[in-house]
Amino acid sequence: MIVVPVKEGDSIEKALKKFKRKFEKTGVVKELRARQQFDKPSVKNRLKREKAVYVQQLRRVEE
């Protein structure tokens, strides 16, 4: 359960923004979307490798 402490004088918009940020960090929506369809293990592995290559290239560019 997500708990968002609201300080005295904080607006509802600010509290809602905090809630949305915490909810996004939990990854519930991402997991729900992933469960809606089945991906073969080979496809998952390929996507994982592609992501690793992409991240590696980004880090190489930073240096």
N, CA, C and O atoms as a MOPAC input file, in Angstrom:
PM7 MOZYME 1SCF
protein

 N      0.84500 1    -1.17500 1     0.00000 1
 C      0.00000 1     0.00000 1     0.00000 1
 C      0.89500 1     1.24400 1     0.00000 1
 O      1.88400 1     1.31700 1     0.72900 1
 N      0.53300 1     2.19100 1    -0.81200 1
 C      1.31300 1     3.41500 1    -0.93300 1
 C      0.75500 1     4.46300 1     0.02900 1
 O     -0.43900 1     4.76200 1     0.02900 1
 N      1.64000 1     5.00200 1     0.83400 1
 C      1.26300 1     6.03900 1     1.78900 1
 C      2.00000 1     7.31100 1     1.41800 1
 O      3.22200 1     7.31700 1     1.27000 1
 N      1.23900 1     8.39300 1     1.26700 1
 C      1.82700 1     9.67800 1     0.91900 1
 C      1.55300 1    10.65300 1     2.06100 1
 O      0.41800 1    11.09300 1     2.24600 1
 N      2.58500 1    10.99100 1     2.82300 1
 C      2.37800 1    11.95700 1     3.90100 1
 C      2.15600 1    13.35600 1     3.32900 1
 O      2.95500 1    13.83900 1     2.52600 1
 N      1.08500 1    13.99200 1     3.74000 1
 C      0.76300 1    15.32800 1     3.25800 1
 C      0.99400 1    16.30900 1     4.39200 1
 O      0.42700 1    16.17700 1     5.47600 1
 N      1.83400 1    17.28900 1     4.12300 1
 C      2.15100 1    18.29100 1     5.13700 1
 C      1.06400 1    19.36200 1     5.16900 1
 O      0.29400 1    19.53400 1     4.22400 1
 N      1.03600 1    20.05000 1     6.25900 1
 C      0.06200 1    21.13700 1     6.42400 1
 C      0.33500 1    22.21400 1     5.38700 1
 O      1.45600 1    22.71100 1     5.28300 1
 N     -0.66800 1    22.56800 1     4.63400 1
 C     -0.52900 1    23.62800 1     3.65000 1
 C     -0.16800 1    23.12800 1     2.25500 1
 O     -0.15600 1    23.91700 1     1.31000 1
 N      0.12800 1    21.83200 1     2.10400 1
 C      0.41400 1    21.29600 1     0.76800 1
 C     -0.87400 1    21.20400 1    -0.03200 1
 O     -1.93800 1    20.88600 1     0.50000 1
 N     -0.75500 1    21.48700 1    -1.31800 1
 C     -1.93600 1    21.41500 1    -2.16900 1
 C     -2.20500 1    19.97000 1    -2.56600 1
 O     -1.33900 1    19.10400 1    -2.45300 1
 N     -3.41400 1    19.73500 1    -3.03000 1
 C     -3.80700 1    18.39900 1    -3.47700 1
 C     -3.00300 1    17.99700 1    -4.69600 1
 O     -2.63800 1    16.83100 1    -4.84300 1
 N     -2.72500 1    18.94400 1    -5.56800 1
 C     -1.95600 1    18.65200 1    -6.77700 1
 C     -0.56300 1    18.13400 1    -6.42800 1
 O     -0.05800 1    17.20600 1    -7.06000 1
 N      0.04700 1    18.74000 1    -5.42100 1
 C      1.38900 1    18.33400 1    -5.00000 1
 C      1.36000 1    16.91800 1    -4.41400 1
 O      2.24000 1    16.10400 1    -4.69200 1
 N      0.33400 1    16.63700 1    -3.59800 1
 C      0.19600 1    15.30600 1    -3.01000 1
 C     -0.07400 1    14.26400 1    -4.09200 1
 O      0.45000 1    13.15200 1    -4.02600 1
 N     -0.87800 1    14.61200 1    -5.07600 1
 C     -1.18100 1    13.70600 1    -6.17600 1
 C      0.06500 1    13.41800 1    -7.00200 1
 O      0.27400 1    12.29400 1    -7.45800 1
 N      0.88400 1    14.43500 1    -7.19000 1
 C      2.13300 1    14.27600 1    -7.93200 1
 C      3.06600 1    13.31300 1    -7.19100 1
 O      3.70600 1    12.46200 1    -7.80900 1
 N      3.13900 1    13.45400 1    -5.86000 1
 C      3.95300 1    12.54400 1    -5.04500 1
 C      3.44000 1    11.11100 1    -5.16400 1
 O      4.22100 1    10.16800 1    -5.29600 1
 N      2.11300 1    10.96200 1    -5.11700 1
 C      1.51200 1     9.63700 1    -5.22600 1
 C      1.83300 1     9.00600 1    -6.57200 1
 O      2.21100 1     7.83600 1    -6.63600 1
 N      1.68700 1     9.76600 1    -7.63800 1
 C      1.95700 1     9.24600 1    -8.97800 1
 C      3.41200 1     8.81000 1    -9.11000 1
 O      3.69900 1     7.77700 1    -9.71400 1
 N      4.33400 1     9.59800 1    -8.54400 1
 C      5.75100 1     9.27500 1    -8.61300 1
 C      6.04300 1     7.97300 1    -7.85600 1
 O      6.78400 1     7.12100 1    -8.34600 1
 N      5.45900 1     7.82300 1    -6.65900 1
 C      5.66200 1     6.60500 1    -5.87700 1
 C      5.05300 1     5.40200 1    -6.58600 1
 O      5.64200 1     4.32100 1    -6.60500 1
 N      3.87900 1     5.59300 1    -7.16500 1
 C      3.19400 1     4.51000 1    -7.87100 1
 C      4.00400 1     4.06400 1    -9.08200 1
 O      4.09100 1     2.87100 1    -9.37000 1
 N      4.59000 1     5.01700 1    -9.78300 1
 C      5.41500 1     4.70000 1   -10.95200 1
 C      6.65300 1     3.89700 1   -10.53400 1
 O      7.05700 1     2.97100 1   -11.23700 1
 N      7.25200 1     4.24900 1    -9.39300 1
 C      8.45000 1     3.55800 1    -8.92200 1
 C      8.17000 1     2.09900 1    -8.55000 1
 O      9.06100 1     1.25600 1    -8.65800 1
 N      6.95600 1     1.79400 1    -8.11900 1
 C      6.63600 1     0.42000 1    -7.73800 1
 C      6.62400 1    -0.50900 1    -8.94100 1
 O      6.88000 1    -1.70400 1    -8.79200 1
 N      6.33300 1     0.01000 1   -10.13100 1
 C      6.36900 1    -0.80000 1   -11.34700 1
 C      5.14000 1    -1.66100 1   -11.54300 1
 O      5.19300 1    -2.63900 1   -12.28900 1
 N      4.03200 1    -1.32900 1   -10.89400 1
 C      2.81500 1    -2.12800 1   -10.99000 1
 C      2.26200 1    -2.10900 1   -12.41300 1
 O      1.91500 1    -3.15800 1   -12.95500 1
 N      2.18000 1    -0.95200 1   -13.00700 1
 C      1.61300 1    -0.81900 1   -14.35100 1
 C      2.49900 1    -1.53500 1   -15.37000 1
 O      1.99700 1    -2.18700 1   -16.28500 1
 N      3.80500 1    -1.41200 1   -15.21000 1
 C      4.74200 1    -2.06600 1   -16.11600 1
 C      4.58100 1    -3.58400 1   -16.04500 1
 O      4.56000 1    -4.26400 1   -17.07100 1
 N      4.46800 1    -4.10200 1   -14.83300 1
 C      4.29700 1    -5.54300 1   -14.65700 1
 C      2.95600 1    -6.00500 1   -15.21600 1
 O      2.87200 1    -7.07000 1   -15.82800 1
 N      1.91900 1    -5.22000 1   -15.01200 1
 C      0.59200 1    -5.56300 1   -15.51900 1
 C      0.60500 1    -5.66900 1   -17.04100 1
 O      0.04400 1    -6.60800 1   -17.60600 1
 N      1.23900 1    -4.71500 1   -17.69700 1
 C      1.31600 1    -4.74500 1   -19.15200 1
 C      2.13200 1    -5.94100 1   -19.63700 1
 O      1.81300 1    -6.54200 1   -20.66200 1
 N      3.18300 1    -6.28200 1   -18.89900 1
 C      4.01600 1    -7.42300 1   -19.28400 1
 C      3.24200 1    -8.73300 1   -19.14300 1
 O      3.46200 1    -9.66800 1   -19.91200 1
 N      2.35700 1    -8.80400 1   -18.18600 1
 C      1.58400 1   -10.03600 1   -17.95400 1
 C      0.43400 1   -10.20100 1   -18.93200 1
 O     -0.12100 1   -11.29300 1   -19.04200 1
 N      0.06500 1    -9.15200 1   -19.64000 1
 C     -1.06700 1    -9.23900 1   -20.55700 1
 C     -0.74500 1   -10.06300 1   -21.79200 1
 O     -1.65500 1   -10.56500 1   -22.45200 1
 N      0.51200 1   -10.20900 1   -22.11000 1
 C      0.88800 1   -11.01300 1   -23.26500 1
 C      2.06000 1   -11.90100 1   -22.88500 1
 O      2.83900 1   -11.57400 1   -21.99100 1
 N      2.17500 1   -13.03200 1   -23.57800 1
 C      3.25900 1   -13.96700 1   -23.30700 1
 C      4.39500 1   -13.72300 1   -24.27900 1
 O      4.18700 1   -13.65800 1   -25.49000 1
 N      5.59500 1   -13.59000 1   -23.74300 1
 C      6.78400 1   -13.46000 1   -24.57900 1
 C      7.61200 1   -14.72000 1   -24.41200 1
 O      7.83600 1   -15.18900 1   -23.29600 1
 N      8.06200 1   -15.26000 1   -25.52700 1
 C      8.89000 1   -16.45000 1   -25.47000 1
 C     10.20200 1   -16.10800 1   -24.76600 1
 O     10.67400 1   -14.97400 1   -24.84800 1
 N     10.79000 1   -17.08300 1   -24.07800 1
 C     12.05800 1   -16.83500 1   -23.39800 1
 C     13.15100 1   -16.34800 1   -24.34000 1
 O     13.98800 1   -15.53200 1   -23.95300 1
 N     13.14900 1   -16.84100 1   -25.57200 1
 C     14.17200 1   -16.40100 1   -26.52400 1
 C     14.00000 1   -14.92000 1   -26.86000 1
 O     14.98400 1   -14.20400 1   -27.04600 1
 N     12.76100 1   -14.46700 1   -26.93600 1
 C     12.49200 1   -13.05600 1   -27.22000 1
 C     12.92600 1   -12.19900 1   -26.03400 1
 O     13.51400 1   -11.13300 1   -26.21300 1
 N     12.63300 1   -12.67400 1   -24.81400 1
 C     13.04800 1   -11.93100 1   -23.62200 1
 C     14.56200 1   -11.79100 1   -23.56700 1
 O     15.08700 1   -10.71600 1   -23.27500 1
 N     15.26400 1   -12.90100 1   -23.85500 1
 C     16.72300 1   -12.86600 1   -23.82500 1
 C     17.27300 1   -11.90800 1   -24.87700 1
 O     18.22200 1   -11.17000 1   -24.61400 1
 N     16.68300 1   -11.92100 1   -26.05200 1
 C     17.14700 1   -11.03300 1   -27.12000 1
 C     16.95400 1    -9.57200 1   -26.73100 1
 O     17.84100 1    -8.74400 1   -26.93900 1
 N     15.78500 1    -9.25800 1   -26.16300 1
 C     15.51900 1    -7.88200 1   -25.74400 1
 C     16.46800 1    -7.45700 1   -24.62600 1
 O     16.92000 1    -6.31300 1   -24.58400 1
 N     16.76400 1    -8.38800 1   -23.72600 1
 C     17.68700 1    -8.09200 1   -22.63000 1
 C     19.08300 1    -7.77700 1   -23.17600 1
 O     19.74700 1    -6.84800 1   -22.71800 1
 N     19.51600 1    -8.57400 1   -24.17000 1
 C     20.82900 1    -8.34600 1   -24.78100 1
 C     20.86400 1    -7.00500 1   -25.50900 1
 O     21.84100 1    -6.26300 1   -25.40700 1
 N     19.78500 1    -6.69500 1   -26.25000 1
 C     19.72100 1    -5.42800 1   -26.98400 1
 C     19.78100 1    -4.24700 1   -26.02100 1
 O     20.44200 1    -3.24500 1   -26.29600 1
 N     19.08700 1    -4.37100 1   -24.89300 1
 C     19.09900 1    -3.29600 1   -23.89800 1
 C     20.49700 1    -3.12000 1   -23.31400 1
 O     20.95500 1    -1.99500 1   -23.11500 1
 N     21.17700 1    -4.24200 1   -23.03900 1
 C     22.53100 1    -4.19100 1   -22.48300 1
 C     23.48500 1    -3.51300 1   -23.45600 1
 O     24.32800 1    -2.71600 1   -23.04400 1
 N     23.36000 1    -3.82200 1   -24.74600 1
 C     24.21300 1    -3.20500 1   -25.75800 1
 C     23.93900 1    -1.70400 1   -25.82300 1
 O     24.86800 1    -0.90200 1   -25.91900 1
 N     22.67100 1    -1.33100 1   -25.77100 1
 C     22.28200 1     0.08000 1   -25.83100 1
 C     22.86300 1     0.85300 1   -24.64100 1
 O     23.41100 1     1.94200 1   -24.80900 1
 N     22.73700 1     0.28400 1   -23.45100 1
 C     23.25000 1     0.94100 1   -22.23800 1
 C     24.76700 1     1.06300 1   -22.30800 1
 O     25.33700 1     2.08100 1   -21.91600 1
 N     25.41200 1     0.01500 1   -22.81200 1
 C     26.86400 1     0.03400 1   -22.94000 1
 C     27.30700 1     1.13800 1   -23.90000 1
 O     28.29600 1     1.82500 1   -23.64500 1
 N     26.58300 1     1.30700 1   -24.99400 1
 C     26.91500 1     2.36000 1   -25.95200 1
 C     26.73600 1     3.73900 1   -25.33200 1
 O     27.54300 1     4.63900 1   -25.56600 1
 N     25.68100 1     3.90500 1   -24.54400 1
 C     25.45100 1     5.19200 1   -23.88600 1
 C     26.58700 1     5.51400 1   -22.91800 1
 O     27.05100 1     6.65200 1   -22.84900 1
 N     27.02700 1     4.50900 1   -22.17600 1
 C     28.11300 1     4.73900 1   -21.22200 1
 C     29.42100 1     5.04900 1   -21.94200 1
 O     30.22900 1     5.84300 1   -21.46000 1
 N     29.62600 1     4.42000 1   -23.09800 1
 C     30.83900 1     4.67200 1   -23.87000 1
 C     30.83700 1     6.11300 1   -24.38800 1
 O     31.88700 1     6.75400 1   -24.43100 1
 N     29.68100 1     6.61800 1   -24.77700 1
 C     29.57500 1     7.98100 1   -25.28600 1
 C     29.85400 1     8.99000 1   -24.17200 1
 O     30.45000 1    10.03900 1   -24.41900 1
 N     29.42400 1     8.67400 1   -22.93900 1
 C     29.63500 1     9.57600 1   -21.80800 1
 C     31.11700 1     9.75100 1   -21.49100 1
 O     31.54000 1    10.81800 1   -21.04600 1
 N     31.90100 1     8.70400 1   -21.71900 1
 C     33.33300 1     8.76900 1   -21.38600 1
 C     34.06400 1     9.52500 1   -22.41400 1
 O     35.28000 1     9.68900 1   -22.31200 1

